[in-house]
Amino acid sequence: MADEKMIITIGREHGTMGDKVAEKIRRQFELPLYDKAHLLRVVEGTDDYDELNAFFNDRKVNSLLYAIAMSENVSSNDVPFGIIKKIIGNTGGVVMDSCGNYLFRDRPNTVRIFMHADKNIRIKNLMKYLGISKEQAEKEIETEDSKRYEFHKYYTNEIWGMSNGYELCLDEGILGIDGCVKMILDYLKIRNLI
């Protein structure tokens, strides 16, 4: 569909500064940012709120429930995806996490990105930007990455962070925030999206 505007999905390991990269890209193209908070604000007060809130916040997957869901291909897992697609429509935007790489994998004008970095760099990033101790940063990375892995696996039956689910895998530890932005812009030019 030629009317569909560009969507850039960004999945990331915790501490890779993906939010800062997303904000720079969003501003560059005057695109809306669709992160968890924004998506929940849009549906607040509607019937979709409870469903989307559960999608984002009930991340601790019971292993028995998970086994049943995967063996039966429970169609209710598609409900939150439908809500997100309805919110974004044809407006385009930068989609943070939310299984965006899976959700928009067949949509034209979509670029799917995953950001990673050495754990020590991510720890330093969190210590610097959140003002937390090394021990807190290590624990936060372990907890958040585990949640993201389980969340992605549950809703997509794919392995979070595997390169075949993305077009660009960027090492923020090597490239830095501005280097990641430049790589994304260069890739958009190669794809003739800008």
C-alpha positions as CSV (number, residue, x, y, z in Angstrom):
1,M,0.0,0.0,0.0
2,A,1.6,3.2,-1.2
3,D,-0.3,5.3,1.4
4,E,1.3,3.5,4.3
5,K,4.0,5.5,5.9
6,M,7.3,4.1,7.2
7,I,7.4,2.1,10.4
8,I,10.7,1.5,12.1
9,T,10.6,-1.2,14.8
10,I,13.3,-1.2,17.5
11,G,13.8,-4.2,19.7
12,R,16.7,-3.9,22.1
13,E,18.7,-5.5,24.9
14,H,18.2,-3.5,28.1
15,G,20.7,-0.7,28.5
16,T,21.5,-0.2,24.8
17,M,20.0,3.3,24.6
18,G,17.3,2.3,22.1
19,D,15.0,4.9,23.5
20,K,17.5,7.7,22.7
21,V,18.0,6.3,19.2
22,A,14.3,6.1,18.7
23,E,13.7,9.7,19.8
24,K,16.4,10.9,17.3
25,I,14.9,9.0,14.5
26,R,11.3,10.0,15.4
27,R,12.3,13.7,15.4
28,Q,14.2,13.4,12.1
29,F,11.1,12.2,10.3
30,E,8.4,13.7,12.5
31,L,7.0,10.3,13.2
32,P,5.0,9.3,16.3
33,L,6.6,7.1,18.9
34,Y,4.7,4.0,19.9
35,D,6.1,2.7,23.1
36,K,4.2,0.9,25.9
37,A,3.2,4.1,27.6
38,H,2.0,5.8,24.4
39,L,0.0,2.8,23.3
40,L,-1.7,2.5,26.7
41,R,-2.6,6.2,26.7
42,V,-4.3,5.9,23.3
43,V,-6.6,3.2,24.5
44,E,-7.2,4.4,28.0
45,G,-10.9,4.4,28.8
46,T,-11.8,1.9,26.0
47,D,-12.5,-1.8,26.0
48,D,-9.0,-2.3,24.5
49,Y,-7.2,-1.0,27.6
50,D,-7.5,-4.1,29.7
51,E,-6.3,-6.3,26.9
52,L,-3.4,-4.2,26.0
53,N,-2.4,-3.6,29.6
54,A,-2.4,-7.3,30.2
55,F,-0.3,-7.8,27.1
56,F,2.4,-5.4,28.4
57,N,2.3,-6.1,32.1
58,D,1.5,-9.8,32.6
59,R,4.9,-10.8,31.3
60,K,5.6,-13.5,33.8
61,V,4.5,-16.5,31.8
62,N,3.4,-19.6,33.7
63,S,5.2,-22.5,32.1
64,L,2.1,-24.7,32.0
65,L,0.0,-21.9,30.5
66,Y,2.8,-21.3,28.0
67,A,3.0,-25.0,27.0
68,I,-0.8,-25.1,26.4
69,A,-0.8,-21.8,24.5
70,M,2.0,-22.9,22.2
71,S,0.5,-26.4,21.5
72,E,-2.9,-25.0,20.8
73,N,-1.8,-21.8,19.0
74,V,-4.2,-19.8,21.2
75,S,-5.7,-17.1,18.9
76,S,-6.2,-14.7,21.8
77,N,-2.5,-13.9,21.5
78,D,-3.5,-12.1,18.2
79,V,-5.9,-9.7,20.0
80,P,-3.2,-7.3,21.4
81,F,-1.5,-7.3,17.9
82,G,-4.8,-6.2,16.4
83,I,-5.2,-3.4,18.9
84,I,-1.6,-2.1,18.1
85,K,-2.2,-2.3,14.4
86,K,-5.5,-0.4,14.8
87,I,-3.7,2.3,16.8
88,I,-0.9,2.7,14.3
89,G,-3.0,2.3,11.2
90,N,-1.4,3.9,8.2
91,T,0.3,6.7,10.2
92,G,3.7,5.0,10.4
93,G,5.9,5.6,13.4
94,V,8.7,4.2,15.5
95,V,7.5,1.1,17.4
96,M,9.5,0.2,20.5
97,D,9.6,-3.4,21.5
98,S,6.0,-4.8,21.6
99,C,7.0,-7.6,19.2
100,G,7.0,-5.0,16.5
101,N,9.4,-6.8,14.3
102,Y,7.0,-9.8,14.2
103,L,3.8,-7.7,14.1
104,F,4.9,-5.7,11.0
105,R,7.1,-8.3,9.3
106,D,5.0,-8.4,6.2
107,R,4.1,-4.7,6.0
108,P,5.8,-2.7,3.2
109,N,7.8,0.3,4.2
110,T,8.9,-1.3,7.5
111,V,12.4,-1.6,8.8
112,R,13.0,-4.0,11.7
113,I,16.0,-3.2,14.0
114,F,17.5,-4.9,17.0
115,M,20.1,-3.2,19.2
116,H,22.6,-5.1,21.4
117,A,25.8,-4.4,23.2
118,D,28.4,-6.0,25.4
119,K,26.9,-6.4,28.9
120,N,29.6,-4.3,30.5
121,I,28.7,-1.4,28.2
122,R,25.0,-1.7,29.0
123,I,25.8,-1.7,32.7
124,K,27.8,1.5,32.3
125,N,25.0,3.0,30.3
126,L,22.4,2.3,33.0
127,M,24.7,3.5,35.8
128,K,25.3,6.8,33.9
129,Y,21.7,7.5,32.7
130,L,19.8,6.1,35.6
131,G,22.3,6.9,38.4
132,I,22.2,3.3,39.8
133,S,24.9,1.1,41.2
134,K,26.7,-1.5,39.2
135,E,24.9,-4.3,41.1
136,Q,21.5,-2.7,40.4
137,A,22.4,-2.3,36.7
138,E,23.4,-6.0,36.5
139,K,20.2,-7.1,38.2
140,E,18.1,-4.9,36.0
141,I,19.7,-6.1,32.8
142,E,19.2,-9.7,33.8
143,T,15.6,-9.2,34.8
144,E,14.5,-7.1,31.8
145,D,16.3,-9.2,29.2
146,S,14.7,-12.3,30.7
147,K,11.2,-10.7,30.6
148,R,11.7,-9.5,27.0
149,Y,12.9,-13.0,25.9
150,E,9.9,-14.7,27.5
151,F,7.4,-12.1,26.3
152,H,8.6,-12.3,22.7
153,K,8.7,-16.1,22.8
154,Y,5.2,-16.3,24.2
155,Y,3.6,-14.0,21.7
156,T,5.5,-14.9,18.5
157,N,7.0,-18.4,19.1
158,E,10.3,-16.9,17.9
159,I,13.6,-16.3,19.7
160,W,14.0,-12.7,20.8
161,G,17.1,-11.0,19.3
162,M,17.7,-13.7,16.6
163,S,19.1,-11.9,13.5
164,N,16.6,-13.5,11.1
165,G,13.8,-11.6,12.7
166,Y,15.4,-8.2,11.8
167,E,17.0,-6.4,8.9
168,L,19.5,-4.5,11.0
169,C,21.3,-5.7,14.1
170,L,23.3,-2.8,15.6
171,D,26.0,-3.0,18.3
172,E,25.3,0.2,20.3
173,G,28.5,-0.5,22.3
174,I,30.6,-0.1,19.1
175,L,28.5,2.5,17.2
176,G,27.2,4.6,20.0
177,I,23.8,6.4,19.8
178,D,24.8,8.7,16.9
179,G,26.4,5.9,15.0
180,C,23.3,3.8,15.3
181,V,21.2,6.7,14.0
182,K,23.6,7.1,11.1
183,M,23.4,3.4,10.2
184,I,19.6,3.5,10.3
185,L,19.5,6.6,8.1
186,D,22.0,5.1,5.6
187,Y,19.9,1.9,5.5
188,L,16.7,3.9,4.9
189,K,18.4,5.5,1.9
190,I,19.5,2.1,0.5
191,R,15.9,0.9,0.9
192,N,14.6,4.1,-0.9
193,L,12.4,4.9,2.1
194,I,13.8,8.4,2.4
